[in-house]
Amino acid sequence: MNFIIRTAVSGDIAAFTEIYRESVLNGVASYEIDPPSPDEMAARFAAITGKGFPYIVAVEQTGLILGYAYASAFRTRPAYRWLVEDSVYLAPEARGKGVGRALLEELIRRCTALGFRQMVAVIGGAHPASIAVHAAAGFSHSGHMKATGFKHGRWLDTVFMQRALGDGAETEPSSATYPGTMA
């Protein structure tokens, strides 16, 4: 599958809304039950990008958006500022074709360049494909919570995975402010 990865723009939100809608309705990665509106997706996009976190998109040569990924704060307390959580969502036709791995690897690269030290994946439904793509990108298992969500008529587990970025915990951060452009 031929595609490029680029920085997401507000013009991509309609495609993100549809990709996420399908995931909410049919998947277990998100524990949302009702898909958010385009306006809500635009507000979420603005909140993430407005804080300087990376938000990227995989686009086929025809212009079709295959998936998107972004990093955001895992928690908002100041000591967590060196830790980001990744999110990756794919259109059904892009699954299993390397798009998710490429998005994740680019997100890791961008977060490392911004100065973040750790990335965590919170994998809803303990989805085997998500676990596998994160393991292939250097993440290790860091926790498993049973029956954390109820969706599609069944209890779902949540798996946590983590990987170091840059120097990880080997050195102290060079600044007391947020990495990159975070405020």
PAZAPA-4460 file (N, C-alpha, C; in steps of 0.05 Angstrom, whole numbers, plus 32768, in hexadecimal, padded with zeros to 4 digits):
% residues 183
    n_x    n_y    n_z   ca_x   ca_y   ca_z    c_x    c_y    c_z   seq   type   mol
   8011   7FE9   8000   8000   8000   8000   8012   8019   8000     1      M     A
   800E   802A   7FEC   801E   8043   7FEA   800F   8059   7FF9     2      N     A
   801E   8067   800A   8013   807D   8019   8029   808E   8023     3      F     A
   8022   80A7   802B   8035   80B9   8038   802A   80BF   8053     4      I     A
   803B   80C8   8065   8033   80D2   807F   803A   80EF   8080     5      I     A
   8026   80FF   8088   802A   811C   808A   801C   8126   80A4     6      R     A
   8022   813F   80AA   8015   814C   80C1   7FF7   814F   80BA     7      T     A
   7FE6   8149   80CC   7FC9   814C   80C8   7FC2   816A   80C8     8      A     A
   7FAD   8170   80B9   7FA2   818B   80B7   7F84   818A   80BC     9      V     A
   7F78   81A1   80C2   7F5C   81A1   80C8   7F4A   8197   80B2    10      S     A
   7F54   8198   8099   7F45   818D   8083   7F43   816F   8083    11      G     A
   7F52   8162   8094   7F51   8145   8097   7F3C   813B   80AB    12      D     A
   7F30   814D   80BA   7F1E   8146   80D0   7F06   8135   80C7    13      I     A
   7EFB   813B   80B0   7EE4   812B   80A6   7EEC   810E   80A3    14      A     A
   7F04   8109   8098   7F0D   80ED   8095   7F13   80E0   80B0    15      A     A
   7F1F   80F0   80C3   7F24   80E5   80DE   7F0A   80DE   80EB    16      F     A
   7EF6   80EE   80E7   7EDC   80EA   80F4   7ED0   80CF   80EA    17      T     A
   7ED2   80CA   80D1   7EC8   80B1   80C6   7ED8   8098   80CF    18      E     A
   7EF2   809B   80CF   7F03   8085   80D8   7EFD   807F   80F5    19      I     A
   7EFC   8093   8105   7EF7   808F   8122   7EDA   8085   8126    20      Y     A
   7EC8   808F   8117   7EAC   8086   8119   7EAA   8068   8115    21      R     A
   7EB7   805E   8101   7EB7   8041   80FB   7EC4   8032   8112    22      E     A
   7EDA   803C   811D   7EE7   802F   8134   7ED6   802F   814D    23      S     A
   7EC8   8045   8152   7EB7   8046   816A   7EA0   8032   8166    24      V     A
   7E94   8031   814F   7E7C   8020   814B   7E83   8002   8149    25      L     A
   7E9A   7FFC   813E   7EA0   7FE0   8138   7EB9   7FD5   8147    26      N     A
   7EC9   7FE5   8152   7EE2   7FDC   815F   7EE2   7FDE   817D    27      G     A
   7EF9   7FD8   8188   7EFC   7FD9   81A5   7F13   7FEB   81AE    28      V     A
   7F21   7FF8   819B   7F37   8009   81A2   7F2E   8021   81B2    29      A     A
   7F16   802B   81AC   7F0B   8042   81BA   7EF4   8037   81CC    30      S     A
   7EF3   8041   81E4   7EDD   803A   81F6   7EC6   804D   81F3    31      Y     A
   7EC7   805F   81E0   7EAF   806F   81DB   7E9A   805D   81CF    32      E     A
   7E81   8064   81D4   7E6A   8054   81CA   7E5E   8062   81B2    33      I     A
   7E5B   807D   81B4   7E4F   808D   819F   7E65   809D   8191    34      D     A
   7E67   809C   8177   7E7B   80AB   8169   7E78   80C9   816C    35      P     A
   7E8E   80D7   8170   7E8C   80F4   8173   7E85   8101   8158    36      P     A
   7E7A   8118   815A   7E72   8128   8143   7E8B   8134   8136    37      S     A
   7E89   813D   811D   7E9F   814B   8110   7EA8   8163   8120    38      P     A
   7E96   8172   812C   7E9E   8189   813D   7EAE   8180   8155    39      D     A
   7EA6   816A   8162   7EB5   8160   8179   7ED1   8157   8170    40      E     A
   7ED2   8149   8159   7EEC   8140   814F   7EFE   8158   8148    41      M     A
   7EF2   816E   813E   7F02   8186   8138   7F0C   8192   8152    42      A     A
   7EFB   8192   8167   7F04   819D   8181   7F1B   818D   818D    43      A     A
   7F19   8172   818A   7F2E   8161   8195   7F48   8166   8185    44      R     A
   7F46   8168   816B   7F5D   816D   815A   7F6A   8187   8162    45      F     A
   7F5A   819C   8166   7F65   81B7   816D   7F72   81B6   8189    46      A     A
   7F66   81A7   819B   7F72   81A5   81B6   7F8D   8197   81B6    47      A     A
   7F8F   8182   81A6   7FA9   8174   81A5   7FBE   8183   8196    48      I     A
   7FB7   818D   817E   7FCB   819B   816E   7FD1   81B6   817B    49      T     A
   7FBE   81C2   8188   7FC2   81DC   8195   7FD7   81DB   81AC    50      G     A
   7FDB   81C3   81B6   7FF0   81C0   81CB   800A   81B6   81BF    51      K     A
   800B   81B4   81A5   8024   81AD   8198   802A   8190   8195    52      G     A
   8016   817F   819C   801B   8162   8199   8019   815B   817B    53      F     A
   8028   8147   8173   8026   813E   8157   800C   8130   8150    54      P     A
   8002   8136   8138   7FEA   812A   812E   7FF0   8125   8110    55      Y     A
   7FF0   810C   8108   7FF9   8105   80ED   7FE4   80F4   80DF    56      I     A
   7FE7   80F2   80C5   7FD4   80E3   80B4   7FE3   80D4   809E    57      V     A
   7FD8   80BC   8098   7FE2   80AC   8081   7FCF   80B0   806A    58      A     A
   7FDA   80B8   8053   7FCA   80BE   803C   7FD3   80AE   8024    59      V     A
   7FC0   80A1   8017   7FC6   8092   7FFF   7FCB   80A6   7FE8    60      E     A
   7FD8   809C   7FD3   7FDE   80AE   7FBC   7FC5   80BB   7FB0    61      Q     A
   7FAE   80AE   7FB2   7F95   80B9   7FA7   7F8A   80CF   7FB9    62      T     A
   7F95   80D3   7FD1   7F8C   80E6   7FE4   7F7A   80DA   7FFA    63      G     A
   7F75   80C0   7FF8   7F65   80B3   800C   7F74   80B1   8026    64      L     A
   7F68   80BA   803C   7F74   80B8   8056   7F70   809C   8061    65      I     A
   7F86   808F   8067   7F86   8073   8070   7F86   8070   808E    66      L     A
   7F8F   8084   809C   7F90   8083   80B9   7F9D   809C   80C4    67      G     A
   7F9D   809E   80DE   7FA9   80B5   80EC   7FB3   80AC   8107    68      Y     A
   7FC5   80BD   8112   7FD1   80B7   812C   7FD8   80D2   8139    69      A     A
   7FD7   80D1   8153   7FDF   80E9   8162   7FEA   80E1   817D    70      Y     A
   7FF8   80F4   8189   8001   80F1   81A4   7FF3   8106   81B5    71      A     A
   7FEE   80FF   81CE   7FE2   8112   81E0   7FEC   810D   81FC    72      S     A
   7FE5   811E   820E   7FED   811B   822A   7FE0   8102   8235    73      A     A
   7FF0   80F2   8243   7FE5   80DA   8251   7FD6   80E3   826A    74      F     A
   7FE1   80F5   8279   7FD5   8102   8290   7FDE   811F   8290    75      R     A
   7FCF   8130   829E   7FD5   814D   829C   7FE6   8157   82B3    76      T     A
   7FEB   8147   82C8   7FFD   8150   82DD   8019   8156   82D2    77      R     A
   8026   816B   82DC   803F   8174   82D1   8055   815E   82CF    78      P     A
   8057   814D   82E2   806D   8139   82E1   8069   8125   82CA    79      A     A
   8051   8123   82BF   804C   8111   82A8   8054   811E   828D    80      Y     A
   805E   8136   828D   8061   8145   8274   8074   8138   8260    81      R     A
   8084   8125   8269   8097   8118   8257   808C   80FF   824A    82      W     A
   8073   80F9   8251   8065   80E0   8249   804E   80E7   8236    83      L     A
   804D   80DA   821F   8036   80DD   820D   8028   80C3   8209    84      V     A
   800F   80C4   8202   7FFF   80AD   81FA   7FFA   80AE   81DC    85      E     A
   7FFE   8098   81CF   7FF9   8097   81B2   7FDD   808D   81AC    86      D     A
   7FD2   8096   8196   7FB8   808D   818C   7FBB   8089   816E    87      S     A
   7FB3   8072   8164   7FB4   806C   8147   7F9A   8060   813E    88      V     A
   7F8E   806B   8129   7F75   8061   811E   7F78   805D   8100    89      Y     A
   7F6E   8047   80F6   7F70   8041   80DA   7F55   803C   80CD    90      L     A
   7F53   8043   80B3   7F3B   803C   80A4   7F3C   801D   80A0    91      A     A
   7F25   8010   809E   7F25   7FF3   809C   7F36   7FE8   8085    92      P     A
   7F37   7FF6   806F   7F46   7FEC   8058   7F64   7FEF   805C    93      E     A
   7F6D   7FFD   8070   7F8A   8001   8075   7F95   7FEE   808A    94      A     A
   7F84   7FE0   8098   7F8D   7FCF   80AE   7F9C   7FB7   80A3    95      R     A
   7FB2   7FB0   80B2   7FC2   7F99   80AB   7FD5   7F9E   8093    96      G     A
   7FD9   7FB7   808B   7FE9   7FBD   8074   8001   7FCF   807A    97      K     A
   8008   7FD1   8093   801F   7FE1   809B   801B   7FFE   80A0    98      G     A
   8003   8008   809C   7FFC   8024   80A0   7FFE   802B   80BE    99      V     A
   7FF3   801B   80CF   7FF4   8021   80EB   8010   8021   80F6   100      G     A
   8020   800F   80ED   803C   800E   80F7   804B   8027   80ED   101      R     A
   8047   802E   80D4   8054   8046   80C9   804C   805F   80D8   102      A     A
   8032   8062   80DE   8028   8079   80ED   8035   8079   8109   103      L     A
   8035   8062   8116   8040   8061   8131   805E   8067   8131   104      L     A
   806D   805D   811E   808A   8063   811E   808F   8081   8118   105      E     A
   807F   808D   8107   8082   80AA   8103   807A   80BA   811B   106      E     A
   8066   80B1   8129   805D   80BF   8142   8073   80BD   8157   107      L     A
   8080   80A6   8159   8096   80A2   816C   80AD   80B5   8164   108      I     A
   80B3   80B7   814B   80C9   80C8   8142   80C3   80E5   8149   109      R     A
   80AB   80EE   8144   80A3   810A   8149   80A3   8110   8167   110      R     A
   8099   80FE   8177   8098   8102   8194   80B4   8102   81A0   111      C     A
   80C6   80F2   8195   80E2   80F2   819E   80EF   810C   8198   112      T     A
   80EA   8116   817F   80F5   8130   8177   80EB   8147   8188   113      A     A
   80D3   8145   8193   80C8   815A   81A4   80D3   8158   81C1   114      L     A
   80E1   8143   81C7   80ED   8140   81E2   80DE   812F   81F5   115      G     A
   80C9   8122   81ED   80BB   8110   81FF   80CD   80F8   8205   116      F     A
   80C9   80EC   821C   80DA   80D6   8226   80CD   80BB   8227   117      R     A
   80B3   80BA   8228   80A5   80A1   8229   808B   80A3   8219   118      Q     A
   8082   808C   820D   8069   808B   8200   805A   8073   820A   119      M     A
   8040   8077   820F   8030   8061   8219   8019   805C   8206   120      V     A
   8012   8043   8203   7FFB   803B   81F3   7FE6   802F   8206   121      A     A
   7FCE   8039   8204   7FB8   802E   8214   7FA6   8020   8200   122      V     A
   7FA8   8005   81FF   7F9C   7FF5   81EA   7F81   7FEA   81F4   123      I     A
   7F6C   7FF7   81EB   7F51   7FEF   81F2   7F4A   7FD4   81E5   124      G     A
   7F3D   7FC3   81F5   7F35   7FA9   81EB   7F4C   7F96   81E9   125      G     A
   7F64   7F9E   81F3   7F7C   7F8D   81F1   7F7E   7F81   81D5   126      A     A
   7F79   7F92   81C1   7F78   7F89   81A5   7F93   7F7D   819C   127      H     A
   7F94   7F64   8193   7FAD   7F57   818C   7FBD   7F66   8176   128      P     A
   7FB0   7F71   8162   7FBE   7F7F   814D   7FCB   7F99   8158   129      A     A
   7FBE   7FA7   8169   7FC9   7FBF   8175   7FE1   7FB8   8187   130      S     A
   7FDE   7FA2   8196   7FF4   7F99   81A7   800C   7F92   8196   131      I     A
   8007   7F84   8180   801D   7F7B   816E   802B   7F93   8161   132      A     A
   801C   7FA7   8157   8029   7FBE   814A   803A   7FCE   815E   133      V     A
   8030   7FD0   8177   803F   7FDE   818B   8058   7FCE   8193   134      H     A
   8056   7FB4   8196   806E   7FA4   819C   8082   7FA6   8186   135      A     A
   807A   7FA6   816D   808C   7FA9   8156   809A   7FC4   8156   136      A     A
   808D   7FD8   8162   8099   7FF3   8163   80A9   7FF7   817D   137      A     A
   80AE   7FE2   818C   80C0   7FE4   81A3   80B2   7FE8   81BE   138      G     A
   8098   7FE6   81BE   8089   7FE9   81D8   808A   7FCF   81E7   139      F     A
   808A   7FD1   8201   8088   7FB9   8212   806F   7FBA   8223   140      S     A
   8066   7FA3   822B   804E   7FA1   823C   8053   7FAE   8257   141      H     A
   8041   7FBF   825F   8044   7FCC   8279   802C   7FC9   828B   142      S     A
   8017   7FBC   8282   8000   7FB8   8293   7FE8   7FAD   8284   143      G     A
   7FD7   7FA0   8293   7FBF   7F93   8288   7FA8   7F96   829D   144      H     A
   7F94   7FA5   8295   7F7D   7FA8   82A7   7F65   7F99   829B   145      M     A
   7F5A   7F88   82AA   7F44   7F77   82A1   7F29   7F85   82A4   146      K     A
   7F17   7F7F   8290   7EFB   7F88   8290   7EF9   7FA6   8297   147      A     A
   7F07   7FB6   8288   7F07   7FD3   828D   7EF1   7FE2   827D   148      T     A
   7EE7   7FD5   8268   7ED2   7FE2   8258   7EBE   7FCD   8250   149      G     A
   7EA5   7FD5   824B   7E90   7FC3   8241   7E85   7FCF   8228   150      F     A
   7E8A   7FC1   8212   7E82   7FCA   81F7   7E7C   7FB2   81E6   151      K     A
   7E6A   7FB5   81D4   7E62   7FA0   81C1   7E59   7F86   81D0   152      H     A
   7E4D   7F8A   81E7   7E42   7F74   81F7   7E57   7F63   8205   153      G     A
   7E6F   7F6E   8209   7E83   7F5E   8218   7E96   7F71   8227   154      R     A
   7EA3   7F65   823B   7EB7   7F73   824B   7ED1   7F74   823B   155      W     A
   7EDF   7F8A   823C   7EF8   7F8E   822E   7F0E   7F94   8242   156      L     A
   7F25   7F89   823C   7F3E   7F8E   824B   7F4C   7FA6   823F   157      D     A
   7F5E   7FB2   824E   7F6F   7FC7   8244   7F8C   7FBF   824A   158      T     A
   7F9C   7FC2   8235   7FB9   7FBC   8238   7FC9   7FD6   8236   159      V     A
   7FDC   7FD9   8247   7FEF   7FF0   8246   8009   7FE6   823B   160      F     A
   8015   7FF5   8229   802F   7FF0   821F   803F   800A   821F   161      M     A
   8059   8008   8221   806A   8020   8224   8084   801D   8216   162      Q     A
   808F   8033   820D   80AA   8033   8202   80B8   804D   8208   163      R     A
   80D2   804C   820B   80E2   8064   8210   80E5   8073   81F6   164      A     A
   80E7   808D   81F8   80ED   809E   81E1   8108   80AC   81E7   165      L     A
   8118   80AF   81D3   8132   80BD   81D7   8142   80B0   81EE   166      G     A
   814B   80C0   8200   815A   80B7   8217   8149   80A9   822C   167      D     A
   812E   80A9   8229   811D   809C   823C   8123   80A7   8258   168      G     A
   8127   8094   826B   812D   809B   8286   814B   809B   828C   169      A     A
   815C   8099   8278   8179   8098   827C   8185   80B3   8285   170      E     A
   8178   80C9   827D   8182   80E3   8284   816B   80F5   828E   171      T     A
   8172   810A   829D   815D   811C   82A5   8154   812D   828D   172      E     A
   813B   8136   828D   8133   8149   8278   8143   8163   827A   173      P     A
   8147   816F   8263   8158   8187   8263   8148   81A1   826A   174      S     A
   812E   819F   826C   811E   81B7   8272   8107   81B0   8285   175      S     A
   80FF   81C3   8294   80E8   81BF   82A6   80CD   81C5   8298   176      A     A
   80CE   81CC   827E   80B6   81D2   826F   80AE   81B9   825F   177      T     A
   8097   81BB   8253   808E   81A5   8242   80A1   81A1   822B   178      Y     A
   80A4   8189   8221   80B5   8184   8209   80A9   8193   81F1   179      P     A
   80BA   8197   81DD   80B1   81A3   81C4   80A3   81BD   81C9   180      G     A
   808C   81C0   81BD   807D   81D9   81C0   8067   81D9   81D4   181      T     A
   8066   81C4   81E5   8051   81C2   81F9   8052   81DA   820C   182      M     A
   803B   81E3   8214   803A   81FA   8226   8032   81F0   8242   183      A     A
***
